[in-house]
């Protein structure tokens, strides 16, 4: 239920011209709620003026658009509207071009307050939705264009501009947007509009372009580097990693498809790997490491031993891990600190199962998010693991999609997990009972592509729902929708 203050604010903003005229007369304590309502209801004229006259040093989306005492709607969990985002950027531009000659005394006082516009934390699910919403790719382009336009405004005009503003953003870049974004970062150097990247995600970007971007980023701002689909290999990684390692406050490093040839190891490959390890030892604040789809068989001990501090999030999906890798991880200092663990795509059904169970036991006190998609876990392996799994008392999310589990196995998991009071989401596979003519053991590719008997699965869903109701856990989501569930971000745990 909305508060009376919220409802009154919404009413005030119905007539946007009148609301804009009233802004100088309103207490500054109302500005945060005014911003949220204007952003929510797409009152773009008011929103632009709010940014233009913002009376505080910080304007933070994460603070202003979260669930609050006045309105339970968390706008950060929705893709932002294009209209609202454009209004914010226009308000920022107007603010930078305001001069004492065209501002009243009270308005000028407010203009001099803003130092940081923090636009980070917006939802980026990577899925095309309402065309009226803005993706992070579009947001990156819009902010970059503002930086370039500001630089092109000329030095004479910039001499009259108000106090400089630092704009914090999460930047997304690919081959198509690289040159544009590079120009924006260059333009922000020495400009009253200073672009500061918090999280950088570069997709399918050549090595030299990645290095060029890293050289332009502010070392004091960056907390995450995410290099996706770049197929760096060990040679490419050895070129890039020293440029990443200069960011001493980096908390999250996400690398993918880092391959050497383990069947025919070369001297150069080994040298590159040793150099990579040496650079990894330079990080002092790293808490999350993702090495998805990288060949790490028998090398996990070398990788993790170089790190200065224990990790809290470790993603090793499709890394062809061996039993000795899991044994090392279970006995390392990292295990007792893990909040998030992703072992998807590693076969845990055979000799890897005992060390995996040891790893779960070591991480039980801290683990919040466990992803085990496509790990070849059948009923026997799941039942053998349940006593250890249920000791993870703080677990909130469990991902088991793509495993050959039957309805009986899922029911056993549901019953035993009743002791896990914090559990909120279980992404489970379609039970093998719902397929026709499966080979055994079924490979993950078959489980992901074979047809489901919809009538059988409907009965399974109904039975699982009844069991949840009977155990008083209707709030726990049991679903097969792996694509509709956004993976928990380490920084939100």
N, C-alpha and C positions, 0 to 999 in steps of 0.2 A: 504494500500500500504506500502510495506517495504521501509525503508530508505536506502540510498546508503551505509551507514556504516554497516547496517545489511547484505545487499547483499555482500559487500566486506568480511565481517566476514565469511559468509557461504562459500565463494569461498576459503578463506584461509584454512578452515578446511577440504577441499576436500582431501588433502594429509595429513593424520594424522601424519605420522612420521616427516614430515617437519614442521608441525604446532607445534608439541611438542618441537622440537629443537629451534623454534623461540620464545617460551613462555618467556624465561628469558630476551629477548630483547624488548618485547612489553610493552607499558605503562600499569600500573596496572589499569587505568581507563577503559581499554577494557575488563578486566576479567569478569565483570558481564554479558556483552553481549556475550562473548565467551562461558560462562557457559550455557546461555539460548539456544544458537544455537546448542551447542554440545549435550545438553540434548534433544532438540527437534529432531535433526537429528540422534540421537543414535551414535554419534561419540565417542564411548566408550573409545578409547585409549586416546584421548585428554581430555575427561571428567575426567578420572582417574588422569591424570597429572595436570589438573586444581585444583582439590581438594588437590592433593599432594603438590602443590606449592602456595596455595591460599594466597594472600598478605594482606588480611584484617582480623581484629579480629573476624568478623562475616560472616558466609556463611549461608544465610537464603533462603530456598525455597520460602517462601511467598513473599520475595522481588524480587528474581531473575526470578521466573517463572510466574509472573503476566503479564497482558497486559501492554505494555510499548510504549514509543514514537517510538521505532524502529520496533516493531512487535506487532500487535493487538491480537495475539494468546495468550490466557490465559491458560497456561499448568496446572495450579492448578485446572481447571475445567475439566480435563481429568484424567483418571487413568494413572499413570506413567508406562513407559515401564520397563519391568524387566531388560533389558540390561542396561539402563541408571542408574537405582537404584543400581544395582550390581557394576557398574563402580564407583559410588560415594563411596560406602562402601569400595571397593578395594583401592581407592585413600586415604581414611581415614586411612586404615590399613597401607598402605605404608608410610604415613606421620608419624604415631606413631613409626614406626620401623626405621625411618631415623636417622642417627647419623652424627656428624660433620665429621667423616672420609670419608663418601661417599657423601658429599654435597658440592657444590661450595659455595663461599661467598654470591653471590647474591641469589642463591636458598635457602641457609640456612636462610637468612634474611626473606624470604617469609615464610618459614616453622615456624618460631618463632612467626608469626603474629596471626594465627588462634587460637581462644579460644573457640568459640561456633559454632557448626554445627546444625542449626535449620531445621529439616526435617518435621516439623509439617505443617498442612494445606492441605495435599494431599487429593484428592477426595477419598471418601470411600462410594460408593453407595450400597454396599452389594449385587450387582448383578453380576453374572458371565458374563464376556464379552470376549474380545479378550484374548486368552491365552498368548499372548505376553506382557500383562500388569500385574502389580503387585498390589494385594489387600493389604489393611492395615494389614490383618492377616499375609501375606507373608512378608511384610516390617518389622513387629514386629519381626518375626522369624529371618530375616536376620541380623537386628541390634543386637538382643540378641545373636546370634551365634558369632558375632564379639566381643562382650563383653566377652563371655566365652573363646574364643580363645585367647584374649588378656591376660586374667588372667592365662591361662595355659602356656603362653609364658615363665614364670619363672621370679623370682625376679632379677636375674643377668642381663637378657636382659632388663627388665623394667628400670633398673638403667641408661641405656644409652638412653632411649627414649626422644623424643622432648617434648615440653611444653604440659601438659595435655589438652585434649579437652573435653568440655561438649557437649554431643549429646542430643538435645531435640527432643522427639518423642511423638506421640500419640500411646499409647499401647492398643492392643486388646488381650484379653485372654479368653480362655474357658477351659473346663476340660482337653482337649487333650494337650494344650500348657502351662498349668499352671506351671508344674515342670520346664520346660525349661526356662520360663520367670523368675521364682523365682530365678533360678540359675544365670541368666544374671544380675539381679538386685543385687544379693549378690556379684557377681564378679566385678561389677563396683565400689563397695565401696573401696576407697583407690587406685583405678586403674587410669592410665593416660587417660583412656576412661571412662568418667563418664556419666552414663545413667540417663537422667532427663526426667521424664514423665510429659507432659502437660495435656493430657486428658486420663483418664483410663476408658476403657469399659470392664467390666467383664460380660460374658454371661454364665448362667447356671453353676455357680461356687458354690461349697459348702461354707457354712458360714466360717468355719475355714480357708479355703484357701483364701477367700476374705480378712479376717483379716490379714493373713500372708503377703499378697501383700501390703496392706495399710501400714503396719509397715515398709516396705522396701522403701517406696517412700519419696522423698525429699519434705518436707512441703513447701519450698519456691517456688517450680516450679508448683505444681499441681493447675489447675484452674477448672477442671471438674471431677466428679466421676459419672459414668453411670453404674448402676447395672441392668442388663436385665435378665428376665426369671429365676430369682433366687428363686422366691416364698418364700421370706424371712418370711412373716408373721410378726406380731408385736414382737414376741419373738426373732426371728432372727435379726430383725432390731434393737432391743434394745441392742443386742450384738455388732453389727457392727457400729452403729451411733457414739459412742464416739471416735472410731478410725478415722472416717471421720471428726468429729468436730475439731480434732487437726489441720486440714489444714485451718488456719485462713484466707488465701487469696482465698479460694475456692469461685468461682463465679457461678458455675452451679452444681446442684445436681439433678440427674435423678434416681428415684426409681420407681419400677413397681411391681404390684401384692402384695401390702402391705395390708393384710386382717386381720381384727378381726371379730368375729361373733357378729353382731349387734343384732341378734335375741336372742342370749343367751350370753350376755356379762358376762365375768368372772372377778373376782377380779384381777387375774394375767394379763388379757388382758388390763384392765384399768390402772394398774400400769405400764405396758410396754408402753402404749400410753403416759402416763404422763411423763415417763422417756424420750421417744423419743422427746416430745415437749420441755423438758428442754434442751436437747442436741441441738435441732434446734435453740434455743435462743443464742447459743454460736457463731453462724456464724455472722461475721460483714460485709462481702463483698458479700454475696449471692445475686445474681441478677436473677437467673433462677431456678425455681423449677418445676420438672415434677413428677407427682404421678399417671401416667397412670394405669388404671385398678385396682385402689385401692379403697376400700369401705370407702368413706368419708362422707356419708350421715349425715348431721347435725353436722359435726365436722370441717368444713372448718374454722369457726371462731377461734376455738382453735388452729388449725395449723398455720394460718396466723398471729394471734395476737402475737405469740412468736417471730417472726422475727424482727431483729433489724432495718432493712432498707427495703424500698419498693422494690418489685420485678419489673422487666421489662419484664420477660417472665414467663408465668404460663401455664402449660399443665395439664389439669384435664380430660383427655379423659376416658370415661367409668368409672366414679367415682360415679354414681348414686346420683348426686347432687339434693338437695331439693330446693324449692323456698327460704327458709331462708339462704341457703348457698350462692345463687346468690345475695340475698339482702345484706348480709354482705359484700361480695366482692365489690359490686357496691358502698358501702358507706365507704370502707376502703381506706387507703392511697395508696394501691397497684394499684387500678383502674386507677388513674390519671397518672401513670407512665408506664403502660403496653405498650410494643411494639409488643409483640406476645401473643396471647391467643388461646388456643386449648380447646374447649368444646365438642369435638366429642363424640358421643355415649351417650350423656345425652339428655333425652327427653325434648325439649324446646317448645313443641306444646301446653301445657295446662297452668297450673298455674305458670310454670316457665317462660313463655314468658314475662310478664311485668317486673320482676326483671332482666331478660336478657337484655331487651331493656334499662333499667336503667343503667346496666353495660356498654353497648355500649356507651351510652351518656356520662358516666363518663370517658371512655377511648378514646373518639373520637379525642382528640387533639394529642395523641401519637401513636395510634394503627397503625402498619404497616402490620401485618400478622394475619389473622383471619381464624381459622379452625373450621368448623361446620359440619363435615362429620357425617352422620347418626344421625341427631338430630330431625327427624320426622317433619321437617319444610315443610308444604305444601304451596300452593299459598297464602292462607289466612294469614298464619303467616308471610310469607315473605313480602307480601304487607304491612302488618301492621308494619313491622320492617324497611321497606325501608327509611322512613323519617329520622330515627335515623342512620341507616347504612350509608347513603350517607353523613352524617355529618363527617364521618371518612375521612377527606380530604387527609390524607397522606397514606391511605391504598394502599398497593402494591399487596397483595395476598389475595384472598378470596376462601376458600374451602367449597363447598356445595355438594360434592358427596354423593350419597346414601340417598338423601332427595326426597320425593314424589312431585316433582315440574313438572308442565306442561310446554308446549312450551309457553303458554301465560304468565306464571309467569316468565320464563327466559327472554322473550322479554321485559317485564316490568322492570326487573332488569337491562338489558342491556341499556335501554333508560335512566333510572334514574341515573345509574352510570356514565353517561357522565360528571357529575360534579367532579368526582374523577380523577383528572388529573394524579395522581401518580400510578393508578391501572395498573398493567402489566399482571397479571395472574388470571383467574377465572377457577377453576376446578368445573364443574357443573355436575349434574347427567344426565343420560339418561332420557329424559322427559317421564312422565307416558303415554303420547300419543303414544309412540313407543312400548308399551307392549300390549300383547293381554290377556284379561280376568283377569286383576289384581283384587285381593280383595281390599276392601277399608275400612279403610286406610291400605295401603300396608306396612307390616313390612319390616324393612331394609333387612332382609335375602332374601326376595323375590326380592327386587330391585337389590340385588347383584348377584342373581343366575338365575333369569328368563331370557328367551330368548328375544332378541331384534329384532324387524322388521327392518332389515338393510336398506330396501328401504325407510321406513318412516324416519329413523334417518339420512340418507343421505340428504333428503330434509330439515330436521331441521338444519343440519350443514350448508348447503348452504344458508339458510335464515338468520341464525345468522351471517354468514360471510358477507353477503350483508348489514346487518344492521350496522355492525362494519365499513365497508367501507363508508357507507353513513354518518356516524357520525364522520368520520375522525380519527378512532381509529383502523386502521389495525394493529398497533403495539401491541395491547392487545391480549393476547392468551386466547382463550376460548376453553377448552379441557375437555374431560372425562377421560383422561389418568392419573389416580391417582397414579399409580405405576411409571410412567415415570417422575413425577415431584418430584424432591428432596425437602424435607421439608427445609425451610429456617432455617439455624442454627442461634441461638441467637447471636453468636459472629460475624456473617456476616451482621446483620441488621444495 
